[in-house]
Amino acid sequence: MATDYSRYAVVWSCTDLADGTSNESAWVLSRSPDVTPEVETIYRSVLTRNNLDFGFMRETGRDFDACQAGTA
């Protein structure tokens, strides 16, 4: 949806489901763990402009040790 190729990217996906509904997902990606207020204003604006409610988003962890994916 938007990127400056150096600090952030906003990504959106929509999948049609068999029952006629859809599953929407959005991600805000950052190249650093701490986002400046300027970048936060930009990505919130992108989400709002595209009718995506930031209130339904949750922050994901950055701790790779806590991630269970790929562990056997």
All heavy atoms as TSV, in Angstrom:
chain	resi	resn	atom	element	x	y	z
A	1	MET	N	N	0.812	-1.187	0.000
A	1	MET	CA	C	0.000	0.000	0.000
A	1	MET	C	C	0.861	1.259	0.000
A	1	MET	O	O	0.491	2.237	-0.626
A	1	MET	CB	C	-0.923	0.023	1.211
A	1	MET	CG	C	-1.894	-1.123	1.252
A	1	MET	SD	S	-2.966	-1.035	2.678
A	1	MET	CE	C	-4.108	0.181	2.097
A	2	ALA	N	N	1.978	1.199	0.730
A	2	ALA	CA	C	2.863	2.370	0.789
A	2	ALA	C	C	4.213	1.946	1.347
A	2	ALA	O	O	4.297	1.034	2.164
A	2	ALA	CB	C	2.261	3.455	1.674
A	3	THR	N	N	5.255	2.617	0.867
A	3	THR	CA	C	6.600	2.417	1.399
A	3	THR	C	C	7.470	3.595	1.009
A	3	THR	O	O	7.193	4.268	0.019
A	3	THR	CB	C	7.236	1.104	0.904
A	3	THR	OG1	O	8.489	0.917	1.564
A	3	THR	CG2	C	7.437	1.110	-0.592
A	4	ASP	N	N	8.502	3.818	1.801
A	4	ASP	CA	C	9.502	4.797	1.399
A	4	ASP	C	C	10.823	4.082	1.084
A	4	ASP	O	O	11.828	4.714	0.849
A	4	ASP	CB	C	9.693	5.894	2.438
A	4	ASP	CG	C	10.363	5.409	3.704
A	4	ASP	OD1	O	10.584	4.196	3.864
A	4	ASP	OD2	O	10.664	6.257	4.559
A	5	TYR	N	N	10.797	2.746	1.103
A	5	TYR	CA	C	11.932	1.891	0.746
A	5	TYR	C	C	13.120	1.994	1.689
A	5	TYR	O	O	14.152	1.406	1.440
A	5	TYR	CB	C	12.390	2.130	-0.699
A	5	TYR	CG	C	11.334	1.773	-1.704
A	5	TYR	CD1	C	10.550	2.766	-2.281
A	5	TYR	CD2	C	11.101	0.460	-2.056
A	5	TYR	CE1	C	9.560	2.451	-3.195
A	5	TYR	CE2	C	10.104	0.130	-2.969
A	5	TYR	CZ	C	9.348	1.128	-3.535
A	5	TYR	OH	O	8.382	0.810	-4.437
A	6	SER	N	N	12.959	2.746	2.786
A	6	SER	CA	C	14.080	2.837	3.720
A	6	SER	C	C	13.661	2.731	5.184
A	6	SER	O	O	14.442	2.277	6.003
A	6	SER	CB	C	14.865	4.125	3.505
A	6	SER	OG	O	14.051	5.251	3.765
A	7	ARG	N	N	12.421	3.146	5.508
A	7	ARG	CA	C	12.010	3.129	6.917
A	7	ARG	C	C	10.803	2.255	7.192
A	7	ARG	O	O	10.685	1.688	8.270
A	7	ARG	CB	C	11.701	4.550	7.396
A	7	ARG	CG	C	12.893	5.481	7.350
A	7	ARG	CD	C	12.512	6.882	7.724
A	7	ARG	NE	N	11.555	7.393	6.723
A	7	ARG	CZ	C	10.900	8.529	6.825
A	7	ARG	NH1	N	11.047	9.282	7.880
A	7	ARG	NH2	N	10.074	8.931	5.868
A	8	TYR	N	N	9.851	2.153	6.264
A	8	TYR	CA	C	8.604	1.448	6.562
A	8	TYR	C	C	7.957	0.922	5.277
A	8	TYR	O	O	8.258	1.356	4.169
A	8	TYR	CB	C	7.605	2.382	7.270
A	8	TYR	CG	C	7.004	3.371	6.304
A	8	TYR	CD1	C	5.804	3.082	5.666
A	8	TYR	CD2	C	7.658	4.541	5.976
A	8	TYR	CE1	C	5.271	3.964	4.747
A	8	TYR	CE2	C	7.137	5.422	5.066
A	8	TYR	CZ	C	5.933	5.130	4.453
A	8	TYR	OH	O	5.418	5.984	3.531
A	9	ALA	N	N	7.027	-0.017	5.489
A	9	ALA	CA	C	6.143	-0.472	4.420
A	9	ALA	C	C	4.807	-0.826	5.057
A	9	ALA	O	O	4.757	-1.342	6.171
A	9	ALA	CB	C	6.716	-1.681	3.698
A	10	VAL	N	N	3.727	-0.532	4.358
A	10	VAL	CA	C	2.386	-0.917	4.780
A	10	VAL	C	C	1.876	-1.909	3.735
A	10	VAL	O	O	1.848	-1.603	2.543
A	10	VAL	CB	C	1.439	0.298	4.885
A	10	VAL	CG1	C	0.059	-0.150	5.333
A	10	VAL	CG2	C	2.009	1.343	5.832
A	11	VAL	N	N	1.494	-3.092	4.204
A	11	VAL	CA	C	1.083	-4.177	3.314
A	11	VAL	C	C	-0.338	-4.600	3.676
A	11	VAL	O	O	-0.703	-4.637	4.857
A	11	VAL	CB	C	2.042	-5.389	3.469
A	11	VAL	CG1	C	1.648	-6.514	2.539
A	11	VAL	CG2	C	3.476	-4.958	3.245
A	12	TRP	N	N	-1.130	-4.942	2.671
A	12	TRP	CA	C	-2.515	-5.372	2.890
A	12	TRP	C	C	-2.803	-6.583	2.028
A	12	TRP	O	O	-2.302	-6.692	0.903
A	12	TRP	CB	C	-3.466	-4.239	2.537
A	12	TRP	CG	C	-4.919	-4.570	2.634
A	12	TRP	CD1	C	-5.658	-4.671	3.783
A	12	TRP	CD2	C	-5.823	-4.826	1.564
A	12	TRP	NE1	N	-6.960	-4.973	3.480
A	12	TRP	CE2	C	-7.086	-5.075	2.112
A	12	TRP	CE3	C	-5.676	-4.881	0.182
A	12	TRP	CZ2	C	-8.200	-5.365	1.347
A	12	TRP	CZ3	C	-6.786	-5.167	-0.584
A	12	TRP	CH2	C	-8.030	-5.407	-0.002
A	13	SER	N	N	-3.620	-7.492	2.555
A	13	SER	CA	C	-4.020	-8.687	1.812
A	13	SER	C	C	-5.488	-8.961	2.072
A	13	SER	O	O	-5.977	-8.779	3.195
A	13	SER	CB	C	-3.175	-9.881	2.269
A	13	SER	OG	O	-3.661	-11.078	1.719
A	14	CYS	N	N	-6.193	-9.423	1.046
A	14	CYS	CA	C	-7.595	-9.795	1.190
A	14	CYS	C	C	-7.809	-11.122	0.448
A	14	CYS	O	O	-7.449	-11.248	-0.722
A	14	CYS	CB	C	-8.501	-8.722	0.606
A	14	CYS	SG	S	-10.266	-9.111	0.793
A	15	THR	N	N	-8.375	-12.084	1.163
A	15	THR	CA	C	-8.636	-13.399	0.588
A	15	THR	C	C	-10.126	-13.691	0.652
A	15	THR	O	O	-10.734	-13.578	1.724
A	15	THR	CB	C	-7.872	-14.487	1.372
A	15	THR	OG1	O	-6.489	-14.168	1.375
A	15	THR	CG2	C	-8.082	-15.860	0.755
A	16	ASP	N	N	-10.723	-14.046	-0.480
A	16	ASP	CA	C	-12.130	-14.456	-0.493
A	16	ASP	C	C	-12.253	-15.842	0.122
A	16	ASP	O	O	-11.486	-16.747	-0.201
A	16	ASP	CB	C	-12.668	-14.485	-1.929
A	16	ASP	CG	C	-12.815	-13.097	-2.521
A	16	ASP	OD1	O	-13.041	-12.151	-1.751
A	16	ASP	OD2	O	-12.698	-12.966	-3.752
A	17	LEU	N	N	-13.239	-15.994	1.004
A	17	LEU	CA	C	-13.487	-17.283	1.635
A	17	LEU	C	C	-14.680	-17.960	0.974
A	17	LEU	O	O	-15.500	-17.308	0.327
A	17	LEU	CB	C	-13.736	-17.097	3.135
A	17	LEU	CG	C	-12.592	-16.412	3.893
A	17	LEU	CD1	C	-12.984	-16.185	5.354
A	17	LEU	CD2	C	-11.310	-17.243	3.808
A	18	ALA	N	N	-14.792	-19.257	1.145
A	18	ALA	CA	C	-15.816	-20.057	0.469
A	18	ALA	C	C	-17.230	-19.623	0.833
A	18	ALA	O	O	-18.146	-19.765	0.025
A	18	ALA	CB	C	-15.618	-21.538	0.794
A	19	ASP	N	N	-17.441	-19.096	2.016
A	19	ASP	CA	C	-18.800	-18.739	2.444
A	19	ASP	C	C	-19.218	-17.337	2.004
A	19	ASP	O	O	-20.228	-16.809	2.447
A	19	ASP	CB	C	-18.928	-18.882	3.965
A	19	ASP	CG	C	-18.026	-17.920	4.732
A	19	ASP	OD1	O	-17.264	-17.173	4.098
A	19	ASP	OD2	O	-18.096	-17.932	5.965
A	20	GLY	N	N	-18.455	-16.711	1.124
A	20	GLY	CA	C	-18.791	-15.394	0.613
A	20	GLY	C	C	-18.235	-14.250	1.431
A	20	GLY	O	O	-18.438	-13.094	1.084
A	21	THR	N	N	-17.537	-14.548	2.514
A	21	THR	CA	C	-16.898	-13.507	3.309
A	21	THR	C	C	-15.444	-13.373	2.872
A	21	THR	O	O	-15.004	-14.040	1.945
A	21	THR	CB	C	-16.968	-13.834	4.817
A	21	THR	OG1	O	-16.278	-15.054	5.062
A	21	THR	CG2	C	-18.411	-13.957	5.290
A	22	SER	N	N	-14.709	-12.539	3.555
A	22	SER	CA	C	-13.299	-12.374	3.221
A	22	SER	C	C	-12.472	-12.270	4.492
A	22	SER	O	O	-12.980	-11.952	5.562
A	22	SER	CB	C	-13.077	-11.143	2.348
A	22	SER	OG	O	-13.436	-9.982	3.062
A	23	ASN	N	N	-11.209	-12.529	4.343
A	23	ASN	CA	C	-10.243	-12.396	5.431
A	23	ASN	C	C	-9.245	-11.316	5.028
A	23	ASN	O	O	-8.538	-11.475	4.041
A	23	ASN	CB	C	-9.538	-13.726	5.679
A	23	ASN	CG	C	-8.552	-13.647	6.821
A	23	ASN	OD1	O	-8.669	-12.788	7.684
A	23	ASN	ND2	N	-7.587	-14.536	6.819
A	24	GLU	N	N	-9.220	-10.234	5.783
A	24	GLU	CA	C	-8.312	-9.129	5.491
A	24	GLU	C	C	-7.197	-9.090	6.528
A	24	GLU	O	O	-7.434	-9.296	7.710
A	24	GLU	CB	C	-9.051	-7.796	5.523
A	24	GLU	CG	C	-10.078	-7.653	4.430
A	24	GLU	CD	C	-10.689	-6.270	4.434
A	24	GLU	OE1	O	-9.933	-5.280	4.342
A	24	GLU	OE2	O	-11.917	-6.187	4.530
A	25	SER	N	N	-5.996	-8.808	6.069
A	25	SER	CA	C	-4.846	-8.659	6.949
A	25	SER	C	C	-4.043	-7.453	6.506
A	25	SER	O	O	-3.965	-7.147	5.311
A	25	SER	CB	C	-3.945	-9.895	6.898
A	25	SER	OG	O	-4.629	-11.038	7.353
A	26	ALA	N	N	-3.462	-6.765	7.465
A	26	ALA	CA	C	-2.590	-5.626	7.161
A	26	ALA	C	C	-1.380	-5.702	8.073
A	26	ALA	O	O	-1.473	-6.141	9.218
A	26	ALA	CB	C	-3.330	-4.309	7.357
A	27	TRP	N	N	-0.242	-5.264	7.554
A	27	TRP	CA	C	0.996	-5.258	8.311
A	27	TRP	C	C	1.674	-3.918	8.139
A	27	TRP	O	O	1.676	-3.347	7.054
A	27	TRP	CB	C	1.969	-6.333	7.811
A	27	TRP	CG	C	1.452	-7.714	7.911
A	27	TRP	CD1	C	1.602	-8.594	8.946
A	27	TRP	CD2	C	0.702	-8.417	6.916
A	27	TRP	NE1	N	0.992	-9.786	8.657
A	27	TRP	CE2	C	0.428	-9.706	7.407
A	27	TRP	CE3	C	0.216	-8.075	5.649
A	27	TRP	CZ2	C	-0.294	-10.648	6.699
A	27	TRP	CZ3	C	-0.496	-9.013	4.942
A	27	TRP	CH2	C	-0.742	-10.285	5.477
A	28	VAL	N	N	2.255	-3.438	9.216
A	28	VAL	CA	C	3.144	-2.283	9.159
A	28	VAL	C	C	4.531	-2.823	9.476
A	28	VAL	O	O	4.765	-3.377	10.541
A	28	VAL	CB	C	2.743	-1.194	10.181
A	28	VAL	CG1	C	3.750	-0.057	10.162
A	28	VAL	CG2	C	1.333	-0.684	9.883
A	29	LEU	N	N	5.422	-2.709	8.523
A	29	LEU	CA	C	6.776	-3.242	8.658
A	29	LEU	C	C	7.762	-2.095	8.810
A	29	LEU	O	O	7.637	-1.067	8.153
A	29	LEU	CB	C	7.134	-4.070	7.421
A	29	LEU	CG	C	6.121	-5.146	7.047
A	29	LEU	CD1	C	6.470	-5.745	5.692
A	29	LEU	CD2	C	6.058	-6.214	8.104
A	30	SER	N	N	8.731	-2.292	9.697
A	30	SER	CA	C	9.721	-1.261	9.955
A	30	SER	C	C	11.116	-1.861	9.882
A	30	SER	O	O	11.316	-3.016	10.244
A	30	SER	CB	C	9.494	-0.667	11.344
A	30	SER	OG	O	10.544	0.191	11.700
A	31	ARG	N	N	12.057	-1.081	9.429
A	31	ARG	CA	C	13.441	-1.551	9.368
A	31	ARG	C	C	14.140	-1.447	10.718
A	31	ARG	O	O	15.236	-1.951	10.880
A	31	ARG	CB	C	14.220	-0.771	8.321
A	31	ARG	CG	C	13.744	-1.083	6.922
A	31	ARG	CD	C	14.864	-0.817	5.951
A	31	ARG	NE	N	14.425	-1.056	4.606
A	31	ARG	CZ	C	14.837	-2.075	3.875
A	31	ARG	NH1	N	15.672	-2.945	4.365
A	31	ARG	NH2	N	14.406	-2.210	2.645
A	32	SER	N	N	13.511	-0.781	11.668
A	32	SER	CA	C	14.105	-0.675	13.002
A	32	SER	C	C	13.019	-0.932	14.046
A	32	SER	O	O	11.839	-0.737	13.778
A	32	SER	CB	C	14.731	0.701	13.207
A	32	SER	OG	O	13.725	1.677	13.244
A	33	PRO	N	N	13.415	-1.370	15.241
A	33	PRO	CA	C	12.422	-1.661	16.272
A	33	PRO	C	C	11.682	-0.420	16.769
A	33	PRO	O	O	10.551	-0.524	17.222
A	33	PRO	CB	C	13.226	-2.279	17.414
A	33	PRO	CG	C	14.612	-2.430	16.943
A	33	PRO	CD	C	14.765	-1.708	15.646
A	34	ASP	N	N	12.293	0.736	16.690
A	34	ASP	CA	C	11.671	1.970	17.154
A	34	ASP	C	C	11.294	2.839	15.963
A	34	ASP	O	O	12.145	3.215	15.166
A	34	ASP	CB	C	12.626	2.730	18.079
A	34	ASP	CG	C	12.981	1.921	19.305
A	34	ASP	OD1	O	12.049	1.391	19.940
A	34	ASP	OD2	O	14.177	1.791	19.613
A	35	VAL	N	N	10.009	3.151	15.878
A	35	VAL	CA	C	9.493	3.961	14.776
A	35	VAL	C	C	9.377	5.402	15.244
A	35	VAL	O	O	8.878	5.669	16.337
A	35	VAL	CB	C	8.122	3.425	14.329
A	35	VAL	CG1	C	7.521	4.294	13.248
A	35	VAL	CG2	C	8.249	1.997	13.843
A	36	THR	N	N	9.819	6.322	14.419
A	36	THR	CA	C	9.724	7.740	14.767
A	36	THR	C	C	8.257	8.189	14.707
A	36	THR	O	O	7.447	7.593	13.989
A	36	THR	CB	C	10.547	8.608	13.797
A	36	THR	OG1	O	9.963	8.515	12.491
A	36	THR	CG2	C	12.006	8.183	13.768
A	37	PRO	N	N	7.927	9.235	15.437
A	37	PRO	CA	C	6.563	9.773	15.351
A	37	PRO	C	C	6.174	10.158	13.923
A	37	PRO	O	O	5.028	9.997	13.523
A	37	PRO	CB	C	6.606	11.004	16.261
A	37	PRO	CG	C	7.693	10.706	17.248
A	37	PRO	CD	C	8.722	9.920	16.460
A	38	GLU	N	N	7.133	10.631	13.135
A	38	GLU	CA	C	6.854	10.989	11.734
A	38	GLU	C	C	6.397	9.768	10.936
A	38	GLU	O	O	5.404	9.824	10.214
A	38	GLU	CB	C	8.099	11.584	11.088
A	38	GLU	CG	C	7.918	11.862	9.609
A	38	GLU	CD	C	9.232	12.133	8.887
A	38	GLU	OE1	O	10.319	11.974	9.469
A	38	GLU	OE2	O	9.145	12.480	7.707
A	39	VAL	N	N	7.103	8.659	11.084
A	39	VAL	CA	C	6.741	7.441	10.346
A	39	VAL	C	C	5.398	6.900	10.845
A	39	VAL	O	O	4.568	6.461	10.058
A	39	VAL	CB	C	7.856	6.374	10.456
A	39	VAL	CG1	C	7.392	5.031	9.933
A	39	VAL	CG2	C	9.092	6.844	9.703
A	40	GLU	N	N	5.155	6.956	12.153
A	40	GLU	CA	C	3.873	6.496	12.684
A	40	GLU	C	C	2.723	7.313	12.098
A	40	GLU	O	O	1.689	6.763	11.717
A	40	GLU	CB	C	3.849	6.569	14.205
A	40	GLU	CG	C	2.554	6.032	14.771
A	40	GLU	CD	C	2.528	5.981	16.279
A	40	GLU	OE1	O	3.561	6.197	16.927
A	40	GLU	OE2	O	1.433	5.707	16.819
A	41	THR	N	N	2.901	8.609	11.991
A	41	THR	CA	C	1.874	9.460	11.388
A	41	THR	C	C	1.622	9.057	9.939
A	41	THR	O	O	0.471	8.990	9.498
A	41	THR	CB	C	2.305	10.950	11.454
A	41	THR	OG1	O	2.446	11.317	12.822
A	41	THR	CG2	C	1.298	11.849	10.770
A	42	ILE	N	N	2.673	8.746	9.218
A	42	ILE	CA	C	2.541	8.355	7.810
A	42	ILE	C	C	1.762	7.051	7.686
A	42	ILE	O	O	0.803	6.961	6.930
A	42	ILE	CB	C	3.921	8.227	7.136
A	42	ILE	CG1	C	4.591	9.589	7.032
A	42	ILE	CG2	C	3.788	7.577	5.761
A	42	ILE	CD1	C	6.064	9.526	6.646
A	43	TYR	N	N	2.166	6.015	8.423
A	43	TYR	CA	C	1.483	4.737	8.224
A	43	TYR	C	C	0.059	4.758	8.771
A	43	TYR	O	O	-0.826	4.117	8.211
A	43	TYR	CB	C	2.295	3.536	8.705
A	43	TYR	CG	C	2.482	3.326	10.188
A	43	TYR	CD1	C	1.424	2.970	11.014
A	43	TYR	CD2	C	3.747	3.402	10.752
A	43	TYR	CE1	C	1.609	2.740	12.362
A	43	TYR	CE2	C	3.945	3.169	12.104
A	43	TYR	CZ	C	2.870	2.842	12.903
A	43	TYR	OH	O	3.056	2.606	14.229
A	44	ARG	N	N	-0.196	5.506	9.825
A	44	ARG	CA	C	-1.583	5.628	10.298
A	44	ARG	C	C	-2.439	6.330	9.247
A	44	ARG	O	O	-3.595	5.967	9.030
A	44	ARG	CB	C	-1.638	6.379	11.618
A	44	ARG	CG	C	-1.236	5.525	12.805
A	44	ARG	CD	C	-1.334	6.332	14.097
A	44	ARG	NE	N	-0.964	5.555	15.245
A	44	ARG	CZ	C	-1.841	4.945	16.050
A	44	ARG	NH1	N	-3.136	5.028	15.802
A	44	ARG	NH2	N	-1.430	4.256	17.096
A	45	SER	N	N	-1.878	7.310	8.574
A	45	SER	CA	C	-2.590	8.007	7.514
A	45	SER	C	C	-2.911	7.070	6.351
A	45	SER	O	O	-4.010	7.103	5.799
A	45	SER	CB	C	-1.763	9.193	7.027
A	45	SER	OG	O	-2.357	9.801	5.920
A	46	VAL	N	N	-1.957	6.230	5.986
A	46	VAL	CA	C	-2.173	5.258	4.903
A	46	VAL	C	C	-3.316	4.313	5.281
A	46	VAL	O	O	-4.216	4.049	4.474
A	46	VAL	CB	C	-0.883	4.455	4.604
A	46	VAL	CG1	C	-1.171	3.284	3.675
A	46	VAL	CG2	C	0.185	5.356	4.030
A	47	LEU	N	N	-3.299	3.803	6.508
A	47	LEU	CA	C	-4.358	2.892	6.958
A	47	LEU	C	C	-5.713	3.591	6.969
A	47	LEU	O	O	-6.706	3.054	6.460
A	47	LEU	CB	C	-4.021	2.347	8.341
A	47	LEU	CG	C	-2.798	1.435	8.407
A	47	LEU	CD1	C	-2.392	1.188	9.857
A	47	LEU	CD2	C	-3.044	0.120	7.690
A	48	THR	N	N	-5.767	4.794	7.515
A	48	THR	CA	C	-7.027	5.543	7.599
A	48	THR	C	C	-7.567	5.871	6.218
A	48	THR	O	O	-8.763	5.706	5.948
A	48	THR	CB	C	-6.824	6.840	8.405
A	48	THR	OG1	O	-6.365	6.493	9.712
A	48	THR	CG2	C	-8.103	7.637	8.506
A	49	ARG	N	N	-6.693	6.302	5.335
A	49	ARG	CA	C	-7.091	6.659	3.964
A	49	ARG	C	C	-7.696	5.470	3.225
A	49	ARG	O	O	-8.518	5.626	2.339
A	49	ARG	CB	C	-5.875	7.204	3.221
A	49	ARG	CG	C	-6.157	7.828	1.897
A	49	ARG	CD	C	-4.954	8.537	1.295
A	49	ARG	NE	N	-3.771	7.712	1.189
A	49	ARG	CZ	C	-2.618	7.921	1.833
A	49	ARG	NH1	N	-2.495	8.931	2.667
A	49	ARG	NH2	N	-1.586	7.134	1.653
A	50	ASN	N	N	-7.301	4.259	3.623
A	50	ASN	CA	C	-7.797	3.044	2.978
A	50	ASN	C	C	-8.834	2.313	3.825
A	50	ASN	O	O	-9.083	1.116	3.633
A	50	ASN	CB	C	-6.615	2.124	2.661
A	50	ASN	CG	C	-5.786	2.676	1.532
A	50	ASN	OD1	O	-6.152	2.560	0.375
A	50	ASN	ND2	N	-4.676	3.315	1.866
A	51	ASN	N	N	-9.439	3.043	4.772
A	51	ASN	CA	C	-10.520	2.520	5.615
A	51	ASN	C	C	-10.123	1.291	6.425
A	51	ASN	O	O	-10.936	0.399	6.648
A	51	ASN	CB	C	-11.769	2.221	4.773
A	51	ASN	CG	C	-12.318	3.463	4.126
A	51	ASN	OD1	O	-12.404	4.508	4.757
A	51	ASN	ND2	N	-12.650	3.374	2.857
A	52	LEU	N	N	-8.886	1.248	6.864
A	52	LEU	CA	C	-8.417	0.163	7.734
A	52	LEU	C	C	-8.298	0.724	9.150
A	52	LEU	O	O	-7.645	1.737	9.368
A	52	LEU	CB	C	-7.083	-0.384	7.242
A	52	LEU	CG	C	-7.146	-1.026	5.860
A	52	LEU	CD1	C	-5.746	-1.316	5.345
A	52	LEU	CD2	C	-7.967	-2.297	5.902
A	53	ASP	N	N	-8.950	0.069	10.090
A	53	ASP	CA	C	-9.012	0.543	11.462
A	53	ASP	C	C	-7.785	0.096	12.244
A	53	ASP	O	O	-7.616	-1.090	12.527
A	53	ASP	CB	C	-10.281	0.016	12.125
A	53	ASP	CG	C	-10.522	0.612	13.495
A	53	ASP	OD1	O	-9.596	1.226	14.070
A	53	ASP	OD2	O	-11.645	0.465	13.989
A	54	PHE	N	N	-6.928	1.037	12.591
A	54	PHE	CA	C	-5.707	0.740	13.330
A	54	PHE	C	C	-6.020	0.114	14.688
A	54	PHE	O	O	-5.220	-0.644	15.226
A	54	PHE	CB	C	-4.872	2.014	13.502
A	54	PHE	CG	C	-3.513	1.770	14.071
A	54	PHE	CD1	C	-2.499	1.279	13.277
A	54	PHE	CD2	C	-3.254	2.007	15.401
A	54	PHE	CE1	C	-1.240	1.032	13.798
A	54	PHE	CE2	C	-1.992	1.781	15.946
A	54	PHE	CZ	C	-0.988	1.280	15.125
A	55	GLY	N	N	-7.191	0.395	15.227
A	55	GLY	CA	C	-7.592	-0.141	16.522
A	55	GLY	C	C	-7.690	-1.648	16.565
A	55	GLY	O	O	-7.609	-2.264	17.629
A	56	PHE	N	N	-7.865	-2.284	15.419
A	56	PHE	CA	C	-7.952	-3.744	15.371
A	56	PHE	C	C	-6.596	-4.407	15.164
A	56	PHE	O	O	-6.487	-5.625	15.156
A	56	PHE	CB	C	-8.910	-4.196	14.257
A	56	PHE	CG	C	-10.342	-3.951	14.590
A	56	PHE	CD1	C	-11.023	-2.900	14.019
A	56	PHE	CD2	C	-10.998	-4.757	15.508
A	56	PHE	CE1	C	-12.348	-2.663	14.333
A	56	PHE	CE2	C	-12.317	-4.531	15.833
A	56	PHE	CZ	C	-13.004	-3.478	15.241
A	57	MET	N	N	-5.567	-3.610	14.988
A	57	MET	CA	C	-4.230	-4.168	14.771
A	57	MET	C	C	-3.560	-4.419	16.118
A	57	MET	O	O	-3.876	-3.770	17.108
A	57	MET	CB	C	-3.398	-3.225	13.914
A	57	MET	CG	C	-3.976	-3.033	12.532
A	57	MET	SD	S	-2.968	-1.995	11.485
A	57	MET	CE	C	-1.775	-3.190	10.930
A	58	ARG	N	N	-2.648	-5.362	16.132
A	58	ARG	CA	C	-1.894	-5.623	17.351
A	58	ARG	C	C	-0.413	-5.645	17.021
A	58	ARG	O	O	-0.009	-5.980	15.913
A	58	ARG	CB	C	-2.295	-6.941	17.990
A	58	ARG	CG	C	-1.986	-8.156	17.146
A	58	ARG	CD	C	-2.406	-9.437	17.866
A	58	ARG	NE	N	-2.351	-10.565	16.980
A	58	ARG	CZ	C	-1.247	-11.253	16.711
A	58	ARG	NH1	N	-0.110	-10.930	17.276
A	58	ARG	NH2	N	-1.274	-12.276	15.884
A	59	GLU	N	N	0.376	-5.258	17.989
A	59	GLU	CA	C	1.817	-5.279	17.803
A	59	GLU	C	C	2.318	-6.702	18.013
A	59	GLU	O	O	1.899	-7.393	18.942
A	59	GLU	CB	C	2.489	-4.348	18.803
A	59	GLU	CG	C	3.964	-4.205	18.568
A	59	GLU	CD	C	4.604	-3.141	19.438
A	59	GLU	OE1	O	3.909	-2.192	19.820
A	59	GLU	OE2	O	5.804	-3.280	19.724
A	60	THR	N	N	3.182	-7.135	17.134
A	60	THR	CA	C	3.774	-8.465	17.289
A	60	THR	C	C	5.132	-8.339	17.946
A	60	THR	O	O	5.763	-7.290	17.903
A	60	THR	CB	C	3.914	-9.176	15.932
A	60	THR	OG1	O	4.709	-8.357	15.069
A	60	THR	CG2	C	2.555	-9.413	15.295
A	61	GLY	N	N	5.568	-9.416	18.552
A	61	GLY	CA	C	6.845	-9.402	19.239
A	61	GLY	C	C	8.016	-9.346	18.289
A	61	GLY	O	O	7.917	-9.697	17.122
A	62	ARG	N	N	9.122	-8.912	18.820
A	62	ARG	CA	C	10.352	-8.841	18.033
A	62	ARG	C	C	11.384	-9.829	18.544
A	62	ARG	O	O	12.510	-9.836	18.098
A	62	ARG	CB	C	10.922	-7.429	18.108
A	62	ARG	CG	C	9.994	-6.401	17.533
A	62	ARG	CD	C	10.624	-5.023	17.643
A	62	ARG	NE	N	9.664	-4.016	17.276
A	62	ARG	CZ	C	9.065	-3.205	18.136
A	62	ARG	NH1	N	9.340	-3.272	19.403
A	62	ARG	NH2	N	8.198	-2.322	17.714
A	63	ASP	N	N	10.988	-10.644	19.504
A	63	ASP	CA	C	11.899	-11.583	20.146
A	63	ASP	C	C	11.892	-12.912	19.377
A	63	ASP	O	O	10.963	-13.698	19.493
A	63	ASP	CB	C	11.490	-11.803	21.595
A	63	ASP	CG	C	12.435	-12.720	22.342
A	63	ASP	OD1	O	13.436	-13.167	21.756
A	63	ASP	OD2	O	12.164	-12.978	23.524
A	64	PHE	N	N	12.927	-13.154	18.581
A	64	PHE	CA	C	12.968	-14.365	17.779
A	64	PHE	C	C	13.015	-15.625	18.635
A	64	PHE	O	O	12.580	-16.680	18.221
A	64	PHE	CB	C	14.161	-14.340	16.818
A	64	PHE	CG	C	13.995	-13.325	15.730
A	64	PHE	CD1	C	14.798	-12.197	15.685
A	64	PHE	CD2	C	13.034	-13.485	14.753
A	64	PHE	CE1	C	14.642	-11.254	14.691
A	64	PHE	CE2	C	12.870	-12.547	13.757
A	64	PHE	CZ	C	13.671	-11.429	13.721
A	65	ASP	N	N	13.551	-15.540	19.856
A	65	ASP	CA	C	13.589	-16.698	20.744
A	65	ASP	C	C	12.193	-17.133	21.170
A	65	ASP	O	O	11.967	-18.290	21.497
A	65	ASP	CB	C	14.443	-16.403	21.977
A	65	ASP	CG	C	15.908	-16.213	21.628
A	65	ASP	OD1	O	16.360	-16.786	20.616
A	65	ASP	OD2	O	16.595	-15.482	22.365
A	66	ALA	N	N	11.241	-16.206	21.158
A	66	ALA	CA	C	9.880	-16.527	21.570
A	66	ALA	C	C	9.061	-17.128	20.427
A	66	ALA	O	O	7.980	-17.654	20.649
A	66	ALA	CB	C	9.169	-15.266	22.092
A	67	CYS	N	N	9.575	-17.068	19.219
A	67	CYS	CA	C	8.867	-17.582	18.050
A	67	CYS	C	C	9.000	-19.097	17.977
A	67	CYS	O	O	10.101	-19.632	17.999
A	67	CYS	CB	C	9.415	-16.939	16.780
A	67	CYS	SG	S	8.561	-17.476	15.298
A	68	GLN	N	N	7.877	-19.775	17.856
A	68	GLN	CA	C	7.885	-21.236	17.801
A	68	GLN	C	C	7.972	-21.772	16.364
A	68	GLN	O	O	8.135	-22.947	16.158
A	68	GLN	CB	C	6.625	-21.790	18.477
A	68	GLN	CG	C	6.534	-21.417	19.951
A	68	GLN	CD	C	7.715	-21.946	20.755
A	68	GLN	OE1	O	8.103	-23.098	20.617
A	68	GLN	NE2	N	8.307	-21.096	21.562
A	69	ALA	N	N	7.803	-20.907	15.388
A	69	ALA	CA	C	7.838	-21.342	13.987
A	69	ALA	C	C	9.198	-21.931	13.658
A	69	ALA	O	O	10.235	-21.388	14.008
A	69	ALA	CB	C	7.535	-20.179	13.071
A	70	GLY	N	N	9.187	-23.042	12.998
A	70	GLY	CA	C	10.425	-23.654	12.533
A	70	GLY	C	C	11.156	-24.483	13.581
A	70	GLY	O	O	12.214	-25.016	13.310
A	71	THR	N	N	10.596	-24.572	14.768
A	71	THR	CA	C	11.249	-25.403	15.784
A	71	THR	C	C	10.605	-26.774	15.771
A	71	THR	O	O	9.417	-26.935	15.599
A	71	THR	CB	C	11.115	-24.782	17.183
A	71	THR	OG1	O	9.749	-24.652	17.505
A	71	THR	CG2	C	11.805	-23.435	17.241
A	72	ALA	N	N	11.429	-27.777	15.947
A	72	ALA	CA	C	10.913	-29.154	15.905
A	72	ALA	C	C	10.813	-29.731	17.281
A	72	ALA	O	O	11.421	-29.349	18.214
A	72	ALA	CB	C	11.816	-30.013	15.051
